């Protein structure tokens, strides 16, 4: 799984919500199965936990809401599921 972008509008950027492309998921129906799962992004000194909240579009992307804002270095970074 990889973070594609922040969730954003025309004039606002929500840096505690990210759009994530799931591996081997090609449509919205497959992506719905992952809603509610927890994910984690690791940094050298810490990590941030988030929850998949909804589907974004029709190509298998989802919106993940994190507990705190993400830094800019998190774009295009790998994340993984929390057991």
C-alpha positions as CSV (number, residue, x, y, z in Angstrom):
1,X,0.0,0.0,0.0
2,X,1.2,3.4,-0.8
3,X,0.1,7.0,0.1
4,X,-0.8,8.8,-3.1
5,X,-1.9,12.2,-1.8
6,X,-3.5,14.1,1.1
7,X,-7.3,14.4,0.9
8,X,-7.8,17.9,-0.4
9,X,-10.2,20.3,-1.9
10,X,-9.6,23.3,-4.2
11,X,-8.4,25.5,-1.3
12,X,-7.9,23.2,1.6
13,X,-5.5,20.4,2.4
14,X,-6.4,17.9,5.2
15,X,-3.0,16.6,6.3
16,X,-4.5,14.1,8.7
17,X,-6.3,12.3,5.9
18,X,-4.5,10.5,3.1
19,X,-5.6,8.8,-0.1
20,X,-4.0,5.3,-0.3
21,X,-3.7,2.9,-3.2
22,X,-4.2,-0.6,-2.0
23,X,-2.1,-3.5,-3.5
24,X,-4.0,-5.8,-5.9
25,X,-7.3,-3.9,-5.5
26,X,-8.7,-2.8,-8.8
27,X,-12.2,-1.5,-8.1
28,X,-14.4,0.1,-5.4
29,X,-16.2,-3.2,-4.5
30,X,-12.9,-4.8,-3.5
31,X,-11.8,-1.7,-1.6
32,X,-15.0,-1.7,0.5
33,X,-13.8,-4.9,2.3
34,X,-10.9,-2.9,3.9
35,X,-13.1,-0.2,5.6
36,X,-12.4,-0.2,9.3
37,X,-9.0,-1.8,9.2
38,X,-6.1,0.0,11.0
39,X,-2.9,0.9,9.2
40,X,0.4,2.2,10.3
41,X,3.1,4.4,8.7
42,X,6.6,4.0,10.2
43,X,9.2,6.8,10.5
44,X,12.7,6.4,11.9
45,X,11.8,7.5,15.4
46,X,8.0,7.0,15.6
47,X,4.9,5.8,13.8
48,X,1.4,7.1,13.2
49,X,-1.7,4.9,13.3
50,X,-4.8,5.5,11.1
51,X,-8.1,3.9,10.1
52,X,-9.5,3.3,6.6
53,X,-12.7,5.3,6.6
54,X,-14.1,5.2,3.0
55,X,-13.6,4.4,-0.6
56,X,-12.1,7.1,-2.9
57,X,-13.2,6.8,-6.5
58,X,-13.6,3.7,-8.5
59,X,-10.0,2.4,-8.9
60,X,-9.4,0.8,-5.5
61,X,-8.2,3.8,-3.6
62,X,-9.3,4.5,0.0
63,X,-9.3,7.4,2.4
64,X,-7.3,6.8,5.7
65,X,-7.8,9.1,8.7
66,X,-4.8,9.4,10.9
67,X,-4.7,10.4,14.6
68,X,-2.4,13.4,13.8
69,X,-1.2,15.2,10.7
70,X,1.2,13.6,8.4
71,X,4.5,15.3,7.3
72,X,5.2,15.9,3.6
73,X,7.7,13.1,3.5
74,X,4.9,10.6,3.9
75,X,3.7,11.0,0.3
76,X,4.6,7.9,-1.7
77,X,5.6,6.1,1.4
78,X,4.7,2.5,2.2
79,X,2.2,1.7,4.9
80,X,1.1,-1.6,6.4
81,X,-1.9,-3.1,8.2
82,X,-1.9,-3.3,12.1
83,X,-2.9,-6.8,13.4
